[in-house]
Amino acid sequence: MTEPPLISFRGVARHYGEGGGLIRALAGVDLTISRGEFIAIMGPSGSGKSTAMNIIGCLDRSTAGVYRFNGVDVTGLTRDQRALLRRNYLGFVFQGYNLLARTTAIENVELPLIYRGMGRRERRERAVHALHRVGLAGREHHTPAELSGGQQQRVAIARAIVTDPLVLLADEPTGNLDTSRSREIMQLLTQLNLEQGITVVMVTHEADMAAFAARTIRFVDGRIDADTRREAA
């Protein structure tokens, strides 16, 4: 039997408001993402790229159409079921890092495991391993104030991958970083994708960052305007 796509949109629409104030953030999108892909989602402000990301991440629900995750119809799930899907299969990285300021790197990374009810010893071991995976061995007990912006984003990535998610959703992950640190983060995401098989879906407005992805999807006016794949070297 053929394995279903990891992520599938069929006619997915998202509308806000009504009547004359109706906004069509997504206007019937068809999209398929397979396991192990590295996708960059681009588009101007208001194009629908962030709305698509939020629906994939179960942070928002579609108004119409069908969203399937690994063959499961997410559209019909309850709020609690969608929360479980997020907790067990998705990792999130945001532009602003979203780290707890007075908490060490290792404690920040442990947070998703606490929500899972994991014991202290196991979650500490997994958090240490995740920090090592992102190149932060020796920084486990530093607070965010003691880390550079690039290091803080690495902590955020470690927190996102500590649960071994199927998909890493990155929303403008280099938006607060300089060019050098941005390239480091993109190289790390590429490494996680190629070496560990994590599917990466990234929203970015920076073409040079999108160039790290194997596939770029461009949204315009709530629709997919272009879907291109990078030619193999």
Secondary structure, 3 states (H helix, E strand, C coil): CCCCCCEEEEEEEEEECCHHHCEEEEEEEEEEECCCCEEEEECCCCCCHHHHHHHHCCCCCCCEEEEEECCEEHHHCCHHHHHHHHHHHEEEEECCCCCCCCCCHHHHHHHHHHHCCCCHHHHHHHHHHHHHHCCCCCCCCCCHHHCCHHHHHHHHHHHHHCCCCCEEEEECCCCCCCHHHHHHHHHHHHHHHHHHCCEEEEECCCHHHHCCCCEEEEEECCEEEEEEECCCC
